[in-house]
Amino acid sequence: MSRQATPKPRPRTEDGRPPFPFGQFIVKVHGRCNLACRYCYLYEGPDHTWRDRPAAAAPAVLDRTAHRIAEHAATHGLRDVALVLHGGEPLLAGADRLAAFADRVRGLVPGDCTVHTTVQTNATLLTEARVATLARHGIRIGISLDGGRPAHNSRRTDHAGRPSWPAASRGARLLADRHPDAYAGILTVVDPDTDPIEMYESLLELHPPALDLLLPHGNWTTPPPGLPLTGPGRPTPYGDWLTTVFDRWWRTGRRETRVRLFEECIALLLGLPGATESLGLDPVDAIVIETDGAIEQVDSLKSAYDTAAATGLDVFRHTFDDALRHPGVAARRAGADALAAACRACPLLTVCGGGHYAHRYRAENGFANPSVYCADLERLVRHVAARLSDATAGERR
């Protein structure tokens, strides 16, 4: 039985090219990690493809990837490209190598195309020299943490079981204090067992210019921690956590930091375009290049089942336009047509968008389901809508 919904054919441009080109290229420069986080969906989850891939991307893989990105940018006349240097822990490849690859992509894309480069790191390997190298080459640095204090990161240990917090906090503070212009922000996965206000304020202590609050990658077959799936009036622990943080963020007289999830929810409620995987109906524009040159769908799918992100394509034999035509990629770009009937009938459709694709998975019927976080997302969206309505009513008065 197919694990992915078959999308309706998408329209094509007049010259036959697929519309909605990729705009974000996530390149796995290193496929291993110096930490052994006990909850990691990538290394502890159902997908085992990483085990058979080289630890680091070879020079030939990176060079071919750079050419493919430039080819895609030229074919589609892209004015902006997002290049995300990822892993594992990408700094295991060395800051100089990351900088050289970013420079190579910039040198190959058309002259009117701007490459916005970010590295996503656990911060433990950040030093003054490495941060300076990355900043000098126009690479912004995003940090993944569970919170802003040692107790929040107790499950983020190295392979010997030692805590990662001392090194990670040094790296984060170095970035905030010495190179704030290179600081992209912090990514944190929501844990409803933590105090939401305390968690949020602990992250503010690290002075991030932006926060990404992500729901854990769970689904109907492998539910997220602490999420009851059935029953009348089902509790919404993740929605409750997020609405509490939203109110703390919303009521502050000044913007302490950007929170992407909240800003996107507000934008969608106002009828503006959205730009996150977790909300809205806009086509997903990201594609992954693995250390062996394989072209894959985004990593979050690996939380569903083994090989869920695979396409059978690679940068040596295939273009990114070939990836656009892949059924799995197309399924994520078919808008409301790819959603479950319950989602299509929902009044929150244009804001929720069915939730994150990976969170819809059920072993019996693939991804043709509402998000496992459906009730939690409804809780958040309706709460934000109410706050927005109150604010606009106040302005009219």
N, C-alpha and C positions, 0 to 999 in steps of 0.2 A: 504494500500500500504506500502511495506517495506520502511523504512527510510534509510537503509544501503545497500550498494552494496554487493552482494554475491560473495565472492572471488573464484577464481579457487583453487582446492585442492593444498596445499603446500606439498612438499616432506617430507618424514620422515627419520630419521636416521635408521641404520640397526636394532637397537633394538626396533624400533617402537615409540620412543619418538619424540615429535614435535621438529623441529630444532629451532634455534634462541630463546633460553630461555630468560626470563626476566632478566635484569641486574640492573634495578632501581626500588626500592620499595618505593612508596610515601605513608607514613603512616599518617593518620589524627589523631594525638594525641588529638587535640581539634578542635571541629567543629563550634566554634563561634569565633567572632572577637571583639576586643575592639574598633575598628574603624567602621565607617559607611560611607565608601567612596561612593560618589553619583553615580559613574559609575560602581560599582563592578558587574561583570557579574555573580559572584557566588551567591550573596545574593540579588541582584536587577534584575537578569536575569530571563529567562523563567523556569529554573529548581527549583523546590521547595522541593526536596527530603531531603535537610538539615533540614527542619523544623520538620521532624518526627524522627530524629536521636538524640541519646544522645549527650549532649554538649561535654563530654569528653569520650575518649575510656576507658572502664573498664579494670582493671588489667587482667581479663581473656582474653579479646580481644587482648591486647598487647602480652600476653604470647603465645597465640595461633598463632598470627602473626609471632612472633619470630621463633617459631618452623616451620612454613610453609616456611619462608624465608630460614632457614637452610636446610630444606628438599629439596627445589628447588636447592640450591647451591650444595648439595651433589649429587642429581640426575644427574645434568648436569656438574659436575666437574668444577664449576665456581671458578676462581682464584680471582675475584674481584666482589664486590657487592656494589652498591650505595644505601644508606639508607637515604631518605629525610624525615625529620620530619616536618609536614606541618599542615595547618589548613584551614580556620580560622587563628587564631593567636596561634601558638603552645606553646608559652611561658605562655599562660594562664594555661597550665597544670603544670607549674613549672619546673625549670631547673633541679632539682634533679630527677624528674620523667623521663625527657627526657634522662638524663645521664644513669639512671638505665636501661631503655629500650635499649639504644644503647649498653650498656655492655652486656645485655642479648642476643642480636643478635650475638654479637662477640663471646660470650661464647658457642653458639650453632652451629655456622657454622663450617665446616671442618677446620682443623688447617692450611691448605694451602690457605685458602680463606681470603682475606683482605676486611674488611667492611669500606667503606668510607662514613662517616656520615656528613650530613649537615642539619641545621635547617634554614627554610625560614621564616623571621620575618619582621614585619613593624618597628622594632627597638625601639618602644616607651617603651617597658618593659625591655630593656637592662640596667643592672646595673653592677657595678664592680663585685659584688658577683656572679651574674648569668653568666656573661661572663667568669669569672674565672672557674666556675663549668663546663661549656660547654667545654672550652678549655682543662681543665684537663682531661676530658673524650674523647678527640680527636674528638670533634664535631665542625665543621667549621660553620660559621654564614654568611648566605646570607641575604641581606636587600632589601626590596621592597620599592621604592620611585618613585615619579613622576618627580623629579629633585632635584638639590642640593641647592635650595633656597626657602624661605617661599612662595613666589608667585607661585612657581611651584606646591606646595602641598596644594593649597587652597581648593581643593575638597576632601582632605583626612582629615576628621574631626572625632571626637568621636561621641558617640550617643547623646551627649548633644549639638552637633554643635561646639564644641571647636576645634581649630586647633591642628593638631598632630605634626606639624613641630618642636616646641621647644623640645619635648621629643624625637622625632625621630632623630633630628640632634645631640642631646647629645649622644644618643646611638651609632650613626654612628661614631662620633668623638672619643668616648671612645674606640670603637673597633679598629679604625685606630691607635690611639695613644698608647694604652696600650696592645693590643693583636693582632698585625698585622698578626701573624702567623695563627690566627683563622678566619681571614677575608676572606670570600669566594668571595665577590663582591656585586654588586648592580644590581638589576633588574628594568628596567624602560620601561614603555609602551610608544611608540612613539605618540606624539601629534603634528600634523602638524601646529597647531596654534602657537606653540612656536618657538622661534628663535633657529635653530638647533645648531649653534656654541655656543651660550650662554648657552643652555641647557647642551651640552656635557661638556663644561668647568666648569659649576657649579658642575657637578658630579665629575669631576677630583679634585675639592677642598676637597672632602671627601676621597681622596686617595684610591679608590677601586683597588684591584689587577685585577679585571675583570668587564666588563659590559655586561649585556644581554639587548639588545634593541629588544623589542617585539612589533609586530603589534597588535592593539586592536582586540579582538575577535568579529569580525563581519562576516556576510555571505550575500548571495544573497537575502535572505528574510528579514534580519535585517542588512542593510548595516552599515559599520563603519562610524563614524562621518566625514562629509565633503568629502565623496568619491562619485563622480558621476559615475554611473554604465554604462551609455550608451553615445553614440555620437562619431563621428569621432574625432580622435586626443584627446581622453579623457585625461584630466589632470591627473597627477600622483603625488598627494601631498605627499603621504607617501614615494614613491620612490625618489622624489626630496629631501625630508628631509634627508633620509638615505644617499643619494649620497653626500650631502653637509657635513654631519658628516664624511663619509668615507674619503673624501679628506682631511679634517682637521686631521684625525687620520693617514692617509697614508703618508702625507707629513712631519710629524714631524720627526726630526732627531733621536729621541730615542722613544722607546715604552713607552708611559705614562701609558697605561693600555691595557689589552687584551679586544677586542670587539668580542664576540663569533660569532655573525652573520657574521661579515666581515671575520674573520679567516676561518670559515666554507665555505664561498663562495669561497675564494681563494683556499682552499684545494680541493674543488670539481672541480673547473676550472682546477686544476693541475692533476686531475684524482685520487686524494687521497680520502679515505673514509670520509664521513660526519657523524656528531654526533648530529644533531639538528632536532627537529620536523619540523622546518620551511623550510628546504631545503633538497635536496637529496632524494635518493630512499632507503636508508638503513632501515631495519625494526625497528619500534618503539619498544623499549625494556622496557618501563615503565608500571607499573600497580599500581593502587591505592587501599589502604585498608581504608575503612571508619571507623568512630568511633564505629559503631555497628558490625564491622567485615565483612561488605559487601565488596566483591571484585569488583572494578569498573574500567572502562577505565579512561583515564586521564580527569581531570576537564574541560579542554577547550571545550570538547564536550557539556558540560552543557550550553554553550552559544547558542546552536542550538535549542534545545527543551527540555521539561521536560522529565526526565528519559533517556536522550540520552546516558549517560555514564553507565547505569545499565547493569549488566550481569545476575543477578539472582543467583550469586554464593556468597559464604562466606567462611571465613577461617576455620570455624568449620566443614563444610561438604565437602569442596572441596579443591583440591590442586591447585597450580599455573599452573600445566600442564593442568588442566581442563580449566583454563582461557585462556591458549594458543589456545585451540580448539574452543573457543567461536567465532561465526561468526563475531561479531563486532571487536574483537581483530584481527582476521585473516585478515579482510578487510584492516587493517592498516599495514599489514605485507606482502601484496601480490605484492609490488613493482609496476612496470608500468602496470601490468595486471589490477589493480584496478582503474586506472586513466581514465578520459574522453578521447575520441578519439582525441580531439584537443591537449591535453597534450602529448599523445603518439606520435603525429606527430611533436611536437615542437622541434626545434634544441637545446633548452635549457633544455630539459627533465632531463638529468642526474644531472644538477645543481639545477634547481628549484624543481624538483620532484613533481610538481603539487601544491607546497605550503603546508601550514598547513592544515591538514585534516578538522578541524572544519571550516575553512574559505571557504570550497567548498560547504557547505550545501545550498540547496534550498528546500523549503517545497514540491514542486511538484515532485521532483525526488531524494531526499536524497543527497548523497555526490558524485554522479557521474558527477561532474562539475569541471572546472578549479577553481582555487582560486579566490575569489572576488578581491584579490589583484594582479591578473595576470599581468596587465599592470605595476603596481608599482614594482613587482618582476623583470619583464623584464628590466625595467629601471635600477634597481640596478645591476642586474647580468651583463648586457651589459656594464655598466659603470665600474664595477670592472674589467671585462675582458679587457677593453681598457686600464685601468691603469696598469694592469699586463703586457699587451703586450708592452706598452711603456717602462716599467721597464726592461723587458727582452731584448728588442731591444737595449736599452741603454747599457746593460751589454755586448751584442755582439759587440757593437761598441768600 
